[in-house]
Amino acid sequence: MEVLKITGGIPLKGSVKAAGAKNAITKMLVASLLSDKKCIFYNVPNITEVEMTLELCQEIKLPL
């Protein structure tokens, strides 16, 4: 297992290319609630779990 140690006081930014795993997208959608930025997901499977997660996220997301 590779370890990446990051030090310093500068906020991280960038992008990550992840595989289109059906179990991963639901977690990424929920994690996107923590960001105030626009999150765009590609290669999302059209399955019921994703639709349900999107509906839940829309209900949870409140304007700051």
N, CA and C atoms as an extended XYZ file, in Angstrom:
192
Properties=species:S:1:pos:R:3:atomname:S:1:resname:S:1:resid:I:1 pbc="F F F"
N         0.835       -1.176        0.000 N   MET     1
C         0.000        0.000        0.000 CA  MET     1
C         0.876        1.235        0.000 C   MET     1
N         0.596        2.160       -0.915 N   GLU     2
C         1.366        3.394       -1.023 CA  GLU     2
C         0.841        4.425       -0.038 C   GLU     2
N         1.736        5.182        0.588 N   VAL     3
C         1.364        6.222        1.538 CA  VAL     3
C         1.807        7.559        0.978 C   VAL     3
N         0.924        8.542        1.042 N   LEU     4
C         1.231        9.890        0.582 CA  LEU     4
C         1.070       10.832        1.761 C   LEU     4
N         2.172       11.412        2.217 N   LYS     5
C         2.145       12.318        3.355 CA  LYS     5
C         2.169       13.747        2.832 C   LYS     5
N         1.210       14.558        3.292 N   ILE     6
C         1.095       15.938        2.839 CA  ILE     6
C         1.285       16.845        4.045 C   ILE     6
N         2.207       17.793        3.917 N   THR     7
C         2.436       18.757        4.982 CA  THR     7
C         2.294       20.156        4.410 C   THR     7
N         2.008       21.107        5.282 N   GLY     8
C         1.867       22.489        4.841 CA  GLY     8
C         0.480       23.015        5.144 C   GLY     8
N         0.331       24.320        5.011 N   GLY     9
C        -0.946       24.950        5.347 CA  GLY     9
C        -1.742       25.387        4.136 C   GLY     9
N        -1.429       24.842        2.966 N   ILE    10
C        -2.121       25.242        1.744 CA  ILE    10
C        -3.239       24.248        1.442 C   ILE    10
N        -4.477       24.759        1.197 N   PRO    11
C        -5.580       23.848        0.873 CA  PRO    11
C        -5.290       23.040       -0.395 C   PRO    11
N        -5.719       21.797       -0.394 N   LEU    12
C        -5.544       20.934       -1.552 CA  LEU    12
C        -6.623       21.221       -2.588 C   LEU    12
N        -6.284       21.050       -3.856 N   LYS    13
C        -7.270       21.165       -4.921 CA  LYS    13
C        -6.813       20.289       -6.073 C   LYS    13
N        -7.750       19.921       -6.926 N   GLY    14
C        -7.396       19.077       -8.064 CA  GLY    14
C        -8.525       18.146       -8.405 C   GLY    14
N        -8.210       17.131       -9.163 N   SER    15
C        -9.230       16.171       -9.565 CA  SER    15
C        -8.661       14.766       -9.500 C   SER    15
N        -9.573       13.816       -9.406 N   VAL    16
C        -9.202       12.412       -9.330 CA  VAL    16
C       -10.040       11.648      -10.333 C   VAL    16
N        -9.417       10.772      -11.105 N   LYS    17
C       -10.158        9.929      -12.028 CA  LYS    17
C       -10.421        8.602      -11.321 C   LYS    17
N       -11.704        8.305      -11.146 N   ALA    18
C       -12.084        7.078      -10.459 CA  ALA    18
C       -12.897        6.206      -11.404 C   ALA    18
N       -12.830        4.921      -11.201 N   ALA    19
C       -13.603        3.986      -12.024 CA  ALA    19
C       -15.093        4.143      -11.720 C   ALA    19
N       -15.928        3.772      -12.673 N   GLY    20
C       -17.371        3.908      -12.530 CA  GLY    20
C       -17.990        2.753      -11.768 C   GLY    20
N       -17.562        2.555      -10.553 N   ALA    21
C       -18.098        1.465       -9.727 CA  ALA    21
C       -19.432        1.882       -9.127 C   ALA    21
N       -20.427        1.012       -9.222 N   LYS    22
C       -21.768        1.366       -8.745 CA  LYS    22
C       -21.796        1.634       -7.250 C   LYS    22
N       -20.964        0.973       -6.479 N   ASN    23
C       -20.968        1.185       -5.043 CA  ASN    23
C       -20.199        2.436       -4.634 C   ASN    23
N       -19.325        2.914       -5.495 N   ALA    24
C       -18.518        4.087       -5.164 CA  ALA    24
C       -19.308        5.379       -5.356 C   ALA    24
N       -20.152        5.450       -6.363 N   ILE    25
C       -20.820        6.713       -6.681 CA  ILE    25
C       -21.746        7.174       -5.562 C   ILE    25
N       -22.407        6.260       -4.889 N   THR    26
C       -23.313        6.690       -3.819 CA  THR    26
C       -22.532        7.378       -2.696 C   THR    26
N       -21.355        6.869       -2.401 N   LYS    27
C       -20.517        7.498       -1.369 CA  LYS    27
C       -19.996        8.849       -1.838 C   LYS    27
N       -19.627        8.949       -3.115 N   MET    28
C       -19.130       10.214       -3.653 CA  MET    28
C       -20.233       11.270       -3.666 C   MET    28
N       -21.452       10.869       -3.966 N   LEU    29
C       -22.574       11.813       -3.953 CA  LEU    29
C       -22.787       12.373       -2.557 C   LEU    29
N       -22.771       11.506       -1.559 N   VAL    30
C       -22.947       11.959       -0.178 CA  VAL    30
C       -21.778       12.854        0.238 C   VAL    30
N       -20.563       12.484       -0.136 N   ALA    31
C       -19.386       13.294        0.203 CA  ALA    31
C       -19.445       14.670       -0.454 C   ALA    31
N       -20.082       14.766       -1.612 N   SER    32
C       -20.168       16.055       -2.304 CA  SER    32
C       -20.983       17.071       -1.511 C   SER    32
N       -21.796       16.609       -0.571 N   LEU    33
C       -22.552       17.528        0.282 CA  LEU    33
C       -21.634       18.379        1.156 C   LEU    33
N       -20.422       17.907        1.374 N   LEU    34
C       -19.468       18.638        2.213 CA  LEU    34
C       -18.810       19.794        1.474 C   LEU    34
N       -18.973       19.852        0.165 N   SER    35
C       -18.332       20.884       -0.645 CA  SER    35
C       -19.310       22.002       -0.973 C   SER    35
N       -18.780       23.224       -1.035 N   ASP    36
C       -19.609       24.338       -1.486 CA  ASP    36
C       -19.406       24.586       -2.983 C   ASP    36
N       -18.605       23.746       -3.615 N   LYS    37
C       -18.329       23.845       -5.054 CA  LYS    37
C       -19.269       22.939       -5.843 C   LYS    37
N       -19.379       23.211       -7.134 N   LYS    38
C       -20.169       22.366       -8.028 CA  LYS    38
C       -19.409       21.065       -8.280 C   LYS    38
N       -20.057       19.950       -8.078 N   CYS    39
C       -19.441       18.640       -8.295 CA  CYS    39
C       -20.093       17.987       -9.511 C   CYS    39
N       -19.280       17.523      -10.431 N   ILE    40
C       -19.776       16.872      -11.647 CA  ILE    40
C       -19.242       15.446      -11.670 C   ILE    40
N       -20.145       14.492      -11.856 N   PHE    41
C       -19.772       13.085      -11.905 CA  PHE    41
C       -20.061       12.538      -13.298 C   PHE    41
N       -19.142       11.756      -13.812 N   TYR    42
C       -19.285       11.132      -15.123 CA  TYR    42
C       -19.332        9.616      -14.956 C   TYR    42
N       -19.861        8.946      -15.963 N   ASN    43
C       -19.871        7.486      -15.982 CA  ASN    43
C       -20.635        6.909      -14.784 C   ASN    43
N       -21.763        7.526      -14.468 N   VAL    44
C       -22.586        7.100      -13.332 CA  VAL    44
C       -23.587        6.054      -13.809 C   VAL    44
N       -23.632        4.906      -13.159 N   PRO    45
C       -24.589        3.875      -13.579 CA  PRO    45
C       -26.032        4.307      -13.317 C   PRO    45
N       -26.921        3.963      -14.210 N   ASN    46
C       -28.341        4.302      -14.084 CA  ASN    46
C       -29.042        3.192      -13.298 C   ASN    46
N       -28.904        3.262      -11.966 N   ILE    47
C       -29.480        2.240      -11.089 CA  ILE    47
C       -30.292        2.911       -9.991 C   ILE    47
N       -31.175        2.157       -9.388 N   THR    48
C       -32.081        2.674       -8.372 CA  THR    48
C       -31.337        3.266       -7.184 C   THR    48
N       -30.246        2.644       -6.761 N   GLU    49
C       -29.490        3.143       -5.608 CA  GLU    49
C       -28.998        4.565       -5.844 C   GLU    49
N       -28.569        4.859       -7.065 N   VAL    50
C       -28.081        6.200       -7.385 CA  VAL    50
C       -29.245        7.191       -7.347 C   VAL    50
N       -30.364        6.837       -7.933 N   GLU    51
C       -31.538        7.719       -7.922 CA  GLU    51
C       -31.983        8.018       -6.490 C   GLU    51
N       -32.018        6.998       -5.651 N   MET    52
C       -32.431        7.184       -4.256 CA  MET    52
C       -31.443        8.070       -3.500 C   MET    52
N       -30.159        7.869       -3.743 N   THR    53
C       -29.142        8.684       -3.082 CA  THR    53
C       -29.252       10.135       -3.522 C   THR    53
N       -29.486       10.369       -4.815 N   LEU    54
C       -29.667       11.728       -5.308 CA  LEU    54
C       -30.858       12.409       -4.637 C   LEU    54
N       -31.955       11.689       -4.509 N   GLU    55
C       -33.133       12.254       -3.857 CA  GLU    55
C       -32.842       12.604       -2.398 C   GLU    55
N       -32.148       11.718       -1.701 N   LEU    56
C       -31.794       11.990       -0.307 CA  LEU    56
C       -30.867       13.192       -0.195 C   LEU    56
N       -29.885       13.282       -1.087 N   CYS    57
C       -28.944       14.405       -1.065 CA  CYS    57
C       -29.668       15.727       -1.319 C   CYS    57
N       -30.625       15.713       -2.226 N   GLN    58
C       -31.382       16.937       -2.513 CA  GLN    58
C       -32.198       17.374       -1.299 C   GLN    58
N       -32.696       16.434       -0.534 N   GLU    59
C       -33.451       16.766        0.665 CA  GLU    59
C       -32.545       17.303        1.775 C   GLU    59
N       -31.336       16.776        1.867 N   ILE    60
C       -30.406       17.139        2.937 CA  ILE    60
C       -29.746       18.491        2.678 C   ILE    60
N       -29.375       18.751        1.423 N   LYS    61
C       -28.602       19.948        1.076 CA  LYS    61
C       -29.413       21.211        1.367 C   LYS    61
N       -28.927       22.009        2.312 N   LEU    62
C       -29.578       23.265        2.666 CA  LEU    62
C       -28.657       24.420        2.312 C   LEU    62
N       -29.193       25.533        1.863 N   PRO    63
C       -28.337       26.694        1.576 CA  PRO    63
C       -27.664       27.204        2.845 C   PRO    63
N       -26.412       27.609        2.721 N   LEU    64
C       -25.676       28.106        3.899 CA  LEU    64
C       -25.965       29.565        4.151 C   LEU    64
